[in-house]
Amino acid sequence: MTNPQTGKTTADWLAARLAGLQARDVPPSAFHAARRCLVDVLGCAAAGRAEPAVRTAQEWAGQVYASGTSAAWFAHAHFSPVAAAFVNASAASILDLDDGHRAAAGHPGAAIIPAALAVGQALGASMEDILLAIIAGYEAGVGCADLRTPAARANVATGRWSAIGVAAAVAKLNGHDVERTRHALTVAEAHAPNLLAADHSGFQGGHVKEGIPWSVVAGFGAADLAGLGFKGYDASLSNPGVYGERPAGAGSERFLIETTYFKRYACCRWTHSAVDAAVDLMQRVPADARVESVVIETFARAATLPNHAQPADVISAQFSLPFVVAAAVVHGADALLPLDPRLLRDEAVVRLARNIEVRVDPALDAMFPAKVPARVRIATSHGASEQLVVSPLGDWDHPMSDEALVAKALHLAGRGESALVPASLLRGLLTGDVAPATLFAALAAPDGRA
């Protein structure tokens, strides 16, 4: 849509903002938020690196892309930036533990951060420039996702908009001017994966999930093509069937990266309030109590997830509200960090999941998408109790502390001497005391130590 007063499209406005963004324009709180996102994505990638889908992604990248100077994390392998970012995004996103944003209903960090690090490593960029590119990527990706019309929001697969965030981050690091940045954004919007099959299949039976790794390829291609003079459709971000209008000069008081959420459990964020509530309730139940029934009241989108009581695979389990709540009730929260594949064959978990009732509460539904609330009632042989959670742990208004984020990353990366990402490195990233060369050397080594 073109603003009648200025003649500028959304792409014009956004490109000018991103191309002109300087470190002096960004408050310390936004830079710290970017460091928090970086710490979180490294832990997620460390946990996901051994998954079959990630090994396949690296094998394919080695076959079709040139070698280069950007590291495939924890693998002693180096590729071109796009290939390294594709592999690392695969690792960061596969377990569904990566950060997210309520305004976008998806996960920016697993796409944008691997892209920014891969380009930053290839260019020898400063940490400030890398973090600025990450911030720009969140502004573009989450911002465009937030502009979508209600009909366009029906598809919640991240890859449909994270390609725009990747293109913004890559363009920023490569120094694209306003015109090339605009075309990077519009080409990315056009080339992003459509992912219509993701919702249709209920994310079951494959590794595609939300298309985050492929959105990295699309975003890189868009930024690189724009740098060579390739043009996108000027009105790509102004299609009224997909996007609403953003008036020229409009913007929030804080950068979007500052309201990122972080995940305590390896499952869809829409399930987290119910899991938090169930975990809290079970901590009050006597050890000898027998669970007799569980009722979950929540918003409509959570109630209409695939919600298989006996998922066929881990990815399907990540999108099953009754299954993850049953796992938390039977085994506690750590069973979901990450989601243990053995749970799929756990008779106690499956039996409970089949008997969990999920209802839509109109009052809770009215809070979505700003909130993802749930009320859980658990009846046991010792009585019944209920718990309402409106903001699960990790939301911007119920945040995980810096130390909690470090603890999550360390848990995922392994403990003690075998940790893929040492605690000193993670804490140094949060305080700004780690140079890019130190970070990249650690990520290139299989054990996190150069």
Secondary structure as UniProt FT lines:
FT   TURN            4..6
FT   HELIX           10..20
FT   HELIX           23..25
FT   HELIX           28..48
FT   TURN            49..50
FT   HELIX           52..64
FT   STRAND          70..72
FT   TURN            73..76
FT   STRAND          77..79
FT   HELIX           81..93
FT   TURN            94..95
FT   STRAND          100..101
FT   TURN            102..105
FT   HELIX           109..123
FT   HELIX           127..147
FT   TURN            150..151
FT   HELIX           152..154
FT   HELIX           159..173
FT   TURN            174..175
FT   HELIX           178..191
FT   HELIX           196..201
FT   TURN            202..203
FT   TURN            209..210
FT   HELIX           212..227
FT   TURN            228..229
FT   TURN            234..235
FT   HELIX           236..238
FT   TURN            240..242
FT   TURN            248..249
FT   HELIX           256..259
FT   HELIX           269..271
FT   HELIX           272..283
FT   TURN            287..288
FT   STRAND          291..298
FT   HELIX           300..303
FT   HELIX           314..317
FT   TURN            318..319
FT   HELIX           321..331
FT   HELIX           333..335
FT   TURN            337..338
FT   HELIX           341..345
FT   HELIX           347..354
FT   STRAND          356..360
FT   HELIX           362..365
FT   TURN            366..370
FT   STRAND          374..380
FT   TURN            381..382
FT   STRAND          383..389
FT   TURN            393..394
FT   TURN            396..397
FT   HELIX           402..413
FT   HELIX           416..418
FT   HELIX           423..431
FT   HELIX           436..444
FT   TURN            446..447
//
